[in-house]
Amino acid sequence: MNSEPGGDPDQIRERTDTNLLAELFPAFLDKGMSQVYIIPRIKIIPDAKGKTSESERKMNMKKYQIGIVILVLLVAVTLGLAQGGKDKAKKSQAATGKAEQSHTMITPNDVKWGPAPPALPAGAQIAVLSGDPSKAEPFTIRLKAPDGYKIMPHWHPTDENVTVLEGTFAMGVGEKFDEAAAHEMPVGSFVRMPKGTRHYAMAKGETVVQVHAMGPFVINYVNPNDDPRKQAKK
């Protein structure tokens, strides 16, 4: 019967398996990055005759199996944490890239005007300078209105900030349009209307105002009959 020198073949096989594990995963068997013993080495202590008992072999094998399970779980957790770190880094880079892409510089000649959206009375023009007013993100737009242009009492679900760039923009607060009660806001004026505030406006002379807020930009008219969208359907 062929056997390796040094004792019982089963004992030699156990030593070989243990040594192989130690060679493949020395860091996990000895000390991990936390400097604590993760999986203790399996020590086989023979009796006086150079053999190990059946119970000791089973105990050592159980330790060996438990060690393997712990090692596999540790590797899985490590890989999961590493992947999570990579995903977080990618998201951070994407957010940073988006912030950098939002850098905007526009001269007056670069402003591109178009028809006002259906929520506003016809006759005005609008230009989007940054962001998307239809999305939940910061945006800046400009409104160019002809003399006498009126926006009937309405409100927004988000705060509205208005800066007058040209002409005079008369604005009032309340559920009814009252030109006499409106405040005339000349060039350089600034108005902040908190969300839910009922207000109205009127242009005196050709007027340009700049509006910045957090989208989506929604216009709700106090009187549904003042809504240009409903009037267009008639």
Backbone as a ProteinNet text record, in pm:
[ID]
protein_1_A
[PRIMARY]
MNSEPGGDPDQIRERTDTNLLAELFPAFLDKGMSQVYIIPRIKIIPDAKGKTSESERKMNMKKYQIGIVILVLLVAVTLGLAQGGKDKAKKSQAATGKAEQSHTMITPNDVKWGPAPPALPAGAQIAVLSGDPSKAEPFTIRLKAPDGYKIMPHWHPTDENVTVLEGTFAMGVGEKFDEAAAHEMPVGSFVRMPKGTRHYAMAKGETVVQVHAMGPFVINYVNPNDDPRKQAKK
[TERTIARY]
86.2	0	88.5	66.5	150.8	104.2	196.1	165.2	286.8	264	374.9	437.7	567.5	633.9	583.1	576.9	540.9	410.8	344.6	223.4	107.8	-9.4	-134.5	-170.1	-214.4	-251.4	-359.6	-458.7	-565.4	-509	-412.9	-351.6	-273.6	-199.9	-120.1	-212.7	-328.2	-422.4	-476.4	-506.6	-557	-452.4	-327.7	-220.2	-203.4	-212.2	-195.6	-305.9	-432.2	-544.4	-528	-484.3	-466.8	-356.4	-244	-133	-172.1	-251.3	-295.5	-380.9	-471.5	-555.3	-470.9	-369.9	-283.2	-205.3	-163.7	-88.1	-176.1	-302.3	-392.4	-444.5	-474.9	-533.9	-457.7	-332	-254.8	-306.4	-353.9	-398.9	-524.5	-610.4	-734.9	-713.2	-618.1	-593.4	-516.4	-428.6	-348.4	-413.2	-381.4	-436	-491.2	-611.8	-670.5	-623.1	-688	-649	-678.4	-771.5	-805.2	-709.4	-611.1	-510	-569.5	-675.4	-730.1	-735.2	-727.9	-732.7	-873.6	-884.7	-1014.9	-1049.5	-960.1	-981.2	-857.1	-867.1	-748.4	-700.2	-571.3	-516.3	-565.7	-578	-620.9	-496.7	-485.9	-370.1	-407.9	-328.1	-352.7	-247.3	-293.2	-200.4	-214.6	-116.7	-124.2	-104.7	-148.8	-127	12.7	37.4	172.6	213.6	115.5	147	154.7	141.6	151.7	23.2	-89.4	-217.1	-315.3	-415.3	-520.4	-644.8	-723.5	-845.9	-951.4	-1052.9	-1161.5	-1236.7	-1261.4	-1335.1	-1255.8	-1123.3	-1040.5	-1038.9	-1035.8	-1037.6	-1169.4	-1280.2	-1409.6	-1417.1	-1360.5	-1361.4	-1280	-1162.6	-1077.6	-1144.2	-1209.9	-1278.6	-1392.2	-1465	-1573.8	-1518.8	-1405	-1340.8	-1300.4	-1248.7	-1206.1	-1324.7	-1437.3	-1556.2	-1611.1	-1613.9	-1661.7	-1571.1	-1441.8	-1346.7	-1370.2	-1398.5	-1424.6	-1549.3	-1655.5	-1780.6	-1757.8	-1685.3	-1656.3	-1574.8	-1478.3	-1393.1	-1474.7	-1564.1	-1648.3	-1737.3	-1797.3	-1882.3	-1803	-1682.6	-1597.8	-1561.5	-1526.6	-1491.8	-1613.2	-1731.6	-1853.4	-1884.5	-1873.2	-1899.1	-1797.7	-1670.8	-1565.9	-1591.7	-1627.6	-1657	-1779.5	-1880.7	-2001.2	-1970.7	-1889.5	-1852	-1770.5	-1682	-1599	-1684.9	-1782.7	-1871.3	-1957.5	-2005.5	-2084.9	-2005.4	-1877.1	-1791.4	-1772.4	-1758.5	-1742.8	-1869.2	-1986.1	-2112.9	-2131.8	-2095.9	-2109.5	-2016.8	-1896	-1800.1	-1850.1	-1911.7	-1964.4	-2077.1	-2167.1	-2277.3	-2224.4	-2121.4	-2063.1	-2000.7	-1930	-1869.5	-1975.2	-2085.5	-2193.8	-2257.1	-2276.9	-2335.8	-2243	-2112.8	-2015.9	-2012.4	-2016.8	-2015.6	-2136.5	-2253.1	-2375.5	-2366.5	-2307.9	-2293.8	-2202.1	-2096.4	-2004.2	-2069.4	-2151.6	-2216.6	-2320.5	-2369.6	-2472.1	-2415.4	-2283.1	-2221.9	-2274.3	-2326.7	-2390.2	-2344.6	-2310.8	-2277.9	-2348.7	-2440.6	-2521	-2519.6	-2489.5	-2495.9	-2635.2	-2676.5	-2809.9	-2835.3	-2732.2	-2749.7	-2767	-2730.1	-2740.7	-2877	-2959.1	-3089.1	-3180.1	-3236.9	-3324.1	-3469.6	-3547.2	-3686.2	-3777.6	-3888.6	-3990	-4126.7	-4232	-4367.6	-4383.2	-4461.8	-4488.4	-4567.2	-4553.1	-4627.5	-4778	-4859.9	-5005.6	-5063	-4986.5	-5036.9	-5037.7	-4970	-4966.4	-5046.1	-5101.8	-5177.6	-5091.1	-5153.1	-5080.9	-5026.3	-4918.5	-4860	-4724.1	-4691.3	-4562.6	-4462.4	-4335	-4228.5	-4151.8	-4092.1	-4017.5	-3883.4	-3783.2	-3649.9	-3602.8	-3559.3	-3506.9	-3355.4	-3305.2	-3161.6	-3088	-3151.4	-3087.6	-3193.4	-3161.6	-3253.1	-3371	-3462.5	-3584.1	-3703.2	-3784.8	-3898.6	-4000.2	-3998.7	-4095.9	-4047.7	-3923.6	-3867.8	-3840.7	-3821.6	-3794.3	-3648	-3611.8	-3475	-3476.3	-3370.1	-3364.9	-3367.3	-3431.8	-3436.4	-3438.2	-3403.4	-3410.1	-3467.4	-3571.3	-3633	-3651.1	-3678	-3712	-3844.2	-3921.9	-4051	-4049.7	-4080.4	-4089.7	-4237	-4292.2	-4435.3	-4459	-4556.3	-4589.6	-4663.7	-4675	-4744	-4888.6	-4934.3	-5070.3	-5093.3	-4990.9	-5003.4	-5041.1	-5143.5	-5191.9	-5183.2	-5147.9	-5153.5	-5249.8	-5361.6	-5467.9	-5425.9	-5497.8	-5461	-5434.9	-5324.5	-5281.9	-5186.9	-5141.3	-5044.3	-4958.7	-4846.6	-4751.9	-4727.8	-4701.8	-4671.4	-4528.5	-4449.7	-4311.9	-4289.8	-4188.7	-4156.9	-4116	-4155.2	-4121.9	-4039.8	-3932	-3845.5	-3840	-3875.4	-3886.9	-3794.3	-3718.2	-3631.9	-3670.4	-3694.1	-3734.1	-3608.5	-3597.5	-3480.5	-3509	-3630.4	-3669.6	-3814.8	-3848.2	-3985.3	-4029.6	-4159.9	-4218.9	-4317.7	-4302	-4388.5	-4470.9	-4601.3	-4689.7	-4739.9	-4720	-4761.1	-4845	-4946.9	-5032.3	-5061	-5107.7	-5138.2	-5287.8	-5348.1	-5490.4	-5556.2	-5680.6	-5751.3	-5827.3	-5824.6	-5890.3	-5791.4	-5802.3	-5712.8	-5755.7	-5663	-5690.1	-5569.1	-5579.6	-5465.2	-5426.4	-5526.1	-5499.1	-5419.2	-5436	-5366.9	-5230.6	-5198.6	-5070.3	-4953.9	-4838.7	-4716.9	-4635.5	-4599.3	-4519	-4372.4	-4317.2	-4179.2	-4093.9	-4011	-3927	-3804.6	-3721	-3599.9	-3514	-3466.5	-3383.3	-3461.4	-3595.3	-3677.3	-3674.1	-3696.1	-3700	-3824.9	-3891.2	-4011.6	-3999.2	-4034.7	-4040.3	-4181.8	-4239.9	-4374.4	-4366	-4392.3	-4388.3	-4492.9	-4468.8	-4561.8	-4701.3	-4800.7	-4938.9	-4991.7	-4904	-4947.9	-5025.4	-5146.1	-5226.4	-5176.7	-5144.4	-5091.7	-5123.2	-5102	-5128.3	-5024.6	-5020.4	-4918.9	-4966.4	-4900.4	-4932.3	-4808.2	-4783.5	-4667.3	-4706.5	-4621.8	-4642.2	-4524.6	-4553.9	-4446.5	-4392.1	-4314.8	-4256.1	-4167.5	-4192.4	-4126.9	-4060.5	-3942.3	-3871.5	-3843.1	-3886.5	-3857.8	-3787	-3707.7	-3637.3	-3692.8	-3726.9	-3785.4	-3694	-3661.1	-3588.4	-3660.1	-3664	-3737.3	-3696.2	-3761.1	-3741.9	-3859.8	-3829.8	-3934	-3999	-4102.6	-4164.3	-4243.5	-4239.4	-4306.7	-4451.3	-4543.4	-4684.8	-4763.6	-4857.7	-4942.4	-5086.4	-5138	-5276.7	-5356.6	-5457	-5537.2	-5645.9	-5665.5	-5768.8	-5906.3	-5930	-6054.1	-6023.9	-6076.2	-6047.5	-6077.8	-6170.4	-6204.5	-6093.8	-5999.4	-5886.7	-5772.7	-5782.5	-5675.5	-5676.5	-5569.9	-5565	-5578.1	-5536.5	-5545.1	-5691.2	-5776.7	-5918.1	-5986.4	-5940.5	-5999.2	-5967	-5851.5	-5811.7	-5896.2	-5950.5	-6030.2	-6172.4	-6214	-6351.6	-6366.6
-119	0	122.1	211.4	330.7	436.8	497.6	609.6	696.9	818.4	912.3	894	914.8	898.5	1002.6	960.3	1059.3	1030.7	917.2	888.9	843.4	851.7	805.7	889.3	827.4	901.7	1004.3	971.1	1068.1	1190.9	1166.7	1278.1	1366.1	1303.1	1378.2	1460.2	1400.3	1471.4	1595.2	1582.9	1696.3	1806.9	1767.2	1867.8	1936.6	1857.7	1913.5	2014	1976.7	2067.8	2196.8	2183.9	2302.7	2391.7	2330.6	2408.6	2477.5	2407.6	2466.6	2589.9	2578.8	2692.9	2808.7	2776	2879.7	2949.5	2874	2933.3	3021.5	2980.6	3057.2	3183	3171.6	3285.7	3315.8	3349.3	3373.5	3491.9	3598.8	3718.8	3691.8	3607.1	3578.8	3479	3385.3	3284.3	3341.7	3436.4	3492.8	3619.1	3732.7	3859.6	3936.6	3992.6	4074.6	4217.7	4310.1	4451.3	4511.7	4452.3	4503	4451.9	4371.3	4316.9	4225.5	4155	4054.5	3921.8	3812.4	3681.6	3655.2	3631.2	3608.3	3459.9	3377.8	3234	3168.3	3106.8	3046.6	2927.1	2906.6	2788.3	2662.3	2557.1	2430.2	2351.3	2328.1	2255.8	2110.7	2020.7	1878	1825.4	1780.7	1730.9	1579.9	1505.5	1358.6	1307.3	1185.8	1124.9	1066.1	987.7	933.1	841.5	782.2	691.1	762.3	896.8	971.3	974.1	940.3	939.1	1031	1073.9	1156.3	1071.1	1102.9	1028.3	1066.6	981.5	1006.8	1133.3	1154	1272.7	1399.2	1391.6	1509.8	1543.4	1437.2	1461.3	1526.5	1480.4	1539.9	1684.2	1708.1	1843.4	1937.2	1889.3	1970.5	1996.1	1892.4	1908.8	2009.3	2007.9	2102.6	2244.4	2261	2392.9	2439.3	2344	2373.9	2422.3	2350.9	2388.3	2523.3	2545.8	2674.8	2787.8	2762.1	2862.3	2899.6	2796.8	2821.5	2907.9	2874.9	2951.5	3097.2	3117.4	3253.9	3328.4	3259	3320.3	3363.6	3275.5	3307.7	3427.4	3429.2	3541.2	3670.9	3662.7	3780.3	3836.7	3747.8	3791.6	3855.3	3795.2	3848.6	3987.4	4003.8	4134.7	4237.7	4197.4	4288.2	4334.9	4238.9	4274.6	4364.7	4337.2	4420.3	4562.5	4577.7	4711.6	4784.9	4711.2	4772.9	4821.2	4736.7	4775.4	4894.4	4893.4	5005.8	5135.1	5125.8	5243.9	5296.3	5202.3	5243.2	5311.4	5252.9	5311.3	5451.2	5466.4	5596.5	5698	5653.5	5742.7	5785.5	5688.6	5721.4	5823.7	5802.6	5896.6	6035	6037.8	6165.5	6235.9	6157.6	6214.9	6264.4	6188.6	6228.8	6358.6	6369.1	6490.8	6609.7	6586.3	6692.7	6735	6634.9	6665.5	6746.6	6711.4	6783.5	6927	6945.3	7080	7162.9	7099.2	7171.5	7206	7115.9	7138.8	7249.7	7281.1	7382.8	7524.3	7535.2	7667.4	7738.9	7858	7930.5	8075.5	8123	8264.5	8308.1	8402.8	8447	8599.3	8649.5	8793.6	8826	8952.4	8988.1	8939.5	8940.8	8896	8745.1	8672.2	8526.1	8475.2	8563.1	8520.5	8481.2	8362.9	8312.4	8316.2	8400.2	8419.6	8326.8	8289.6	8206.7	8240.6	8187.4	8214.9	8172.5	8248.9	8213.5	8082.9	8004.6	7877.4	7903.3	7801.7	7816.8	7865.5	7847.7	7890.6	8042.6	8114	8260.4	8316.3	8435.4	8496.7	8513.8	8506.5	8521.4	8663.4	8675	8806.7	8826.1	8744.1	8756.3	8657.4	8681.6	8590.4	8545.3	8430.8	8375.9	8321.2	8327.2	8271.9	8195.2	8073.4	7991.3	8009.6	8061	8086.2	7966.9	7902.4	7785.6	7696.4	7567.5	7471.7	7440.3	7363.3	7324.7	7354.4	7456.5	7495.1	7382.6	7281.2	7172.7	7062.6	7072.3	6969.2	7023	6932	6969.2	7008.6	7123.2	7172.9	7325.6	7392.2	7538.2	7581.5	7691.7	7742.6	7895.2	7952.3	8097.4	8124.6	8207.8	8243.2	8394.3	8441.6	8582	8590.7	8690.8	8714.8	8853.7	8861.1	8989.7	9014	9119.5	9146.8	9283.2	9292.9	9422.4	9513.2	9638.9	9735.7	9690.7	9696.7	9660.7	9510.9	9433	9287.1	9256.6	9174.7	9142.6	8992.6	8964.2	8826.2	8829.4	8764.2	8768.9	8696.6	8721.9	8662.8	8511.5	8472.1	8332.5	8304.3	8180.3	8143.7	8027.5	8006.4	7900	7809	7682	7589	7602.5	7689.5	7715.4	7866.5	7907.6	8050.7	8105.2	8230	8295.1	8421	8438.1	8555.2	8629.3	8758.2	8837.2	8958.7	8980.3	9097.9	9171.9	9301.6	9381.5	9430.2	9394.4	9432.6	9550.1	9557.2	9666.1	9704.6	9831	9876.5	9883.3	9874.1	9878.9	9763.6	9688.1	9572.6	9602.9	9625.7	9654.5	9522.3	9504.1	9378.7	9407.5	9325.4	9339.9	9204.8	9207.3	9085.2	9079.8	8964.2	8948.4	8858.6	8825	8733.9	8804.6	8937.7	9014.6	9112.6	9128.3	9221.4	9364.2	9440.7	9579.7	9663.5	9726.1	9802.7	9915.9	9975.6	10088.7	10045.3	9920.3	9871.7	9809.8	9799.2	9737.5	9832.7	9774.1	9852.9	9854.7	9972.9	9984.1	9955.4	9857.9	9815	9853.1	9956.7	9999.6	9910.1	9944.8	9866.5	9854.4	9734.7	9708.7	9659.7	9661	9616.7	9464.9	9420.5	9276.5	9244.8	9132.9	9089.1	8941	8905.4	8764.6	8731.4	8634.4	8589.5	8447.7	8431.7	8297	8206.4	8078.5	7982.9	7999.9	7989	8000.8	8142.9	8242.3	8381.8	8418.3	8466.5	8510.2	8647.3	8659.5	8785.9	8802	8922.5	8953.5	9054.8	9076.5	9167.3	9231.7	9343.7	9415.9	9490.2	9485.8	9554.6	9695.6	9791	9929.4	9966.6	9974.2	9984.7	9845.3	9826.1	9693.2	9659.4	9547.1	9511.3	9374.3	9365	9236.8	9209.2	9093.1	9051.7	8917.4	8896.5	8768.8	8697	8570.9	8491.2	8373.3	8354.8	8233.4	8168.7	8036.9	7961.2	7815	7734.8	7590.8	7529.8	7450.9	7389.5	7272.1	7217.6	7264.2	7393.8	7479.3	7608.8	7590.2	7604.6	7580.8	7707.9	7742.7	7859.9	7813.1	7845.1	7811.4	7941	7957.4	8079.2	8070.5	8184.3	8190.7	8165.6	8232.7	8212	8123.1	8003.1	7911.9	7972.3	8065.9	8126.9	8217.6	8256.4	8339.8	8257.4	8126.8	8038.4	8034.1	8083.9	8083.6	7944.2	7843.3	7705.4	7662.9	7707	7672.1	7757.6	7881.5	7969.2	7919.6	7860.4	7809.7	7690.7	7616.8	7498.7	7534.1	7656.9	7697.4	7722.6
0	0	0	-95.4	-107.8	-9.9	59.2	150.1	162.2	193.4	207.4	343.1	355.1	484.1	581.4	708.2	808.9	877.7	850.2	926	840.8	901	841.7	718.8	607.6	485.6	511.4	596.5	625.7	694.1	782.5	854.7	758.1	666.9	567.5	478.7	438.8	351.9	423.8	552.9	628.6	634.6	656.2	662	526.9	420.4	286	255.4	289.9	265	343.2	466.2	549.9	496.2	457.7	403.1	272.6	189.3	63.3	89.3	186.3	221.7	272.2	350.9	404.9	293.8	192.5	82.6	-5.2	-25.9	-112.7	-44.5	84.1	154	282.8	275.4	397.8	476.9	404.8	475.1	555.3	503.4	573.4	686.3	667.4	769	887.5	858.7	966.8	1021.5	957.5	1003.4	884.4	900.4	795.3	810.6	734.8	739.8	876.7	950.5	1083.2	1189.5	1147.9	1237.6	1344.8	1310.7	1400.8	1327.5	1402.3	1339.1	1287.3	1157.5	1095.2	1097.1	1046.6	1046.5	1106	1222.6	1283.9	1202.9	1207.7	1141.3	1212.3	1137.4	1194.1	1237.3	1364.4	1416.3	1444.6	1394.2	1414.8	1512.3	1625.2	1728.6	1737.1	1690.6	1695.3	1837.3	1858.7	1988.7	1993.5	2097.4	2116	2002.3	1934	1823.9	1689.7	1691	1566.5	1488.6	1552.1	1482.6	1554.7	1481.4	1541	1556.2	1657	1679.7	1577.3	1564.1	1469.2	1507.4	1635.4	1681.3	1653.4	1669.7	1643.9	1495.6	1411.3	1266.8	1225.3	1283.6	1250.5	1297.8	1418.1	1470.8	1382	1339.8	1253	1117.4	1066	938	950.9	1063.7	1086.1	1093.1	1162.2	1167.9	1028.2	951.7	815.3	731	740.9	663	706.8	838	889	840.7	840.7	793.6	648.4	566	423.9	406.1	481.9	472.2	511.6	621.6	667	562.2	503.5	402.3	280.8	235.4	119.5	149.7	269.4	306.5	314.7	369.1	381.2	244.9	153	16.8	-49.9	-32.7	-93.6	-40	93.9	153.5	105.4	97.7	51.2	-90.9	-177.7	-317.5	-325.4	-242.2	-242.4	-200.2	-95.1	-50.6	-155.7	-221.1	-325.7	-441.2	-481.5	-591.7	-552.6	-426.2	-378.6	-379.9	-342.4	-345.8	-487.1	-582.8	-722.4	-774.2	-740.5	-785	-727.1	-598.7	-535	-599.7	-633.6	-699	-836.3	-909	-1041.4	-1032	-932.5	-914.9	-879.1	-794	-754.7	-874.9	-958.2	-1077.3	-1174.3	-1185.2	-1275.6	-1227.8	-1095	-1040.7	-1061.2	-1041	-1061.6	-1207.7	-1296.6	-1439.9	-1480.4	-1422.8	-1454.7	-1406.6	-1286.8	-1233.5	-1323.2	-1373	-1459.5	-1593.3	-1644.8	-1772.1	-1764	-1643.3	-1629	-1634.8	-1645.5	-1655.2	-1780.2	-1761.3	-1871.9	-1875.9	-1995.5	-2018.3	-2146.3	-2133.2	-2247.9	-2258	-2374.8	-2401.1	-2456.5	-2453.8	-2505.5	-2647.7	-2730.9	-2869.8	-2881.9	-2776.2	-2779.9	-2733.1	-2677.1	-2625.6	-2742	-2734.6	-2840.5	-2793.1	-2858.9	-2820.8	-2899.1	-2834.2	-2898.9	-2842.3	-2897.3	-2847.5	-2701.4	-2628.2	-2488.6	-2483.1	-2376.5	-2365.2	-2355.7	-2382.3	-2381.4	-2249	-2138.5	-2008	-1993.3	-2083.9	-2080.3	-2197.7	-2181.8	-2291.1	-2416.2	-2529.6	-2656.4	-2669.2	-2745.3	-2770	-2705.9	-2607.3	-2538.9	-2597.4	-2567	-2607.4	-2484.2	-2496.9	-2384.6	-2431.9	-2344.6	-2373.9	-2250.7	-2271.2	-2161.2	-2156.8	-2046.8	-2032.5	-1971.4	-1876.4	-1814.9	-1752.7	-1743.2	-1683.9	-1774.2	-1719.7	-1791.6	-1701.1	-1736.7	-1651.6	-1630.1	-1714.6	-1701.1	-1606.3	-1559.2	-1472.4	-1331.8	-1238.4	-1099.1	-1083.8	-1136.2	-1128.5	-1137.6	-1093.6	-1104.1	-1251.3	-1279.3	-1416.7	-1415.5	-1528.5	-1547.9	-1686.2	-1692.1	-1820.1	-1828.6	-1950	-1969.9	-2044.2	-2006.6	-2070.8	-2131.6	-2259.8	-2329.2	-2361.5	-2305.7	-2321.4	-2385.4	-2473.4	-2535.8	-2437.5	-2472	-2387.3	-2364	-2239.2	-2204.7	-2183.6	-2194.2	-2176.8	-2031.7	-2013.1	-1879.4	-1850.1	-1726.1	-1676.1	-1557.6	-1573.5	-1473	-1343.7	-1234.3	-1104.1	-1112.4	-1059.1	-1063.7	-947.4	-938	-834.5	-883.1	-814.1	-850.8	-730.2	-752.9	-642.8	-590.3	-653.6	-608.4	-601.7	-526.7	-517.3	-653.6	-680.4	-807.4	-779.2	-852.7	-838.2	-971.1	-968.9	-1091.7	-1084.6	-1190.9	-1202.8	-1330.7	-1320.4	-1436.2	-1509.2	-1637.1	-1717	-1810.4	-1862	-1952.1	-1925	-1948.9	-1933.4	-1787.6	-1766	-1631.1	-1617.6	-1510.5	-1486	-1362	-1380.2	-1267.4	-1210.2	-1079.4	-1015.3	-891.2	-872.7	-756.5	-694	-568.8	-495.4	-466.7	-494	-468	-570	-546.3	-634.3	-745.5	-743.9	-849.5	-911.3	-1044	-1113.4	-1081.1	-1022.4	-985.6	-1025.4	-1142.4	-1194.5	-1099.8	-1035.7	-946.4	-823.9	-781.8	-662.3	-693.5	-821.4	-860.1	-835.3	-807.6	-785.8	-914.9	-960	-1081.8	-1048.8	-1116.3	-1092.4	-1212.5	-1201	-1313.5	-1330.7	-1426.6	-1453.5	-1326.7	-1301.8	-1184.5	-1064.6	-1073.7	-960.7	-947.5	-825.1	-796.8	-715.8	-750.5	-680.1	-648.2	-526.8	-488.7	-447.1	-513.8	-481.7	-424.2	-293.5	-234.1	-297.5	-294.6	-354.6	-295	-381.2	-336.4	-332.7	-346.2	-341.2	-467.6	-449.7	-564.4	-608.7	-735.8	-786.6	-934.9	-986.7	-1127.4	-1175.5	-1305.1	-1360.7	-1490.8	-1524	-1646.3	-1693.8	-1824.6	-1881.8	-1923.5	-1888.2	-1930.4	-2019.2	-2150.7	-2247.6	-2270.9	-2377	-2399.1	-2279.4	-2221.9	-2095.4	-2105.4	-2042.9	-2034.4	-1886.9	-1841.6	-1703.9	-1705.7	-1604.6	-1590.6	-1468.6	-1487.6	-1380.1	-1350.3	-1223.7	-1185.5	-1067.9	-1070.7	-969	-975.7	-894.5	-897.9	-973	-1075.2	-1153.9	-1081.5	-1138.3	-1262.2	-1242.7	-1345.6	-1340	-1385.4	-1289.7	-1317.1	-1286.7	-1375.3	-1356.4	-1333.8	-1217.3	-1183	-1171	-1253.8	-1251.7	-1145.3	-1075.8	-973.1	-1035.8	-1145.1	-1219.7	-1339.4	-1342.7	-1454.5	-1591.4	-1596.9	-1725.3	-1777.7	-1690.4	-1733.3	-1792.5	-1782.1	-1829.4	-1983	-2048.4	-2195.4	-2255.4	-2182.4	-2233.1	-2250.3	-2160	-2171.4	-2278.3	-2288.8	-2390.2	-2529.7	-2546.5	-2678.4	-2720.2	-2621.7	-2653.1	-2696.8	-2665.2	-2698.9	-2849.7
[MASK]
++++++++++++++++++++++++++++++++++++++++++++++++++++++++++++++++++++++++++++++++++++++++++++++++++++++++++++++++++++++++++++++++++++++++++++++++++++++++++++++++++++++++++++++++++++++++++++++++++++++++++++++++++++++++++++++++++++++++++

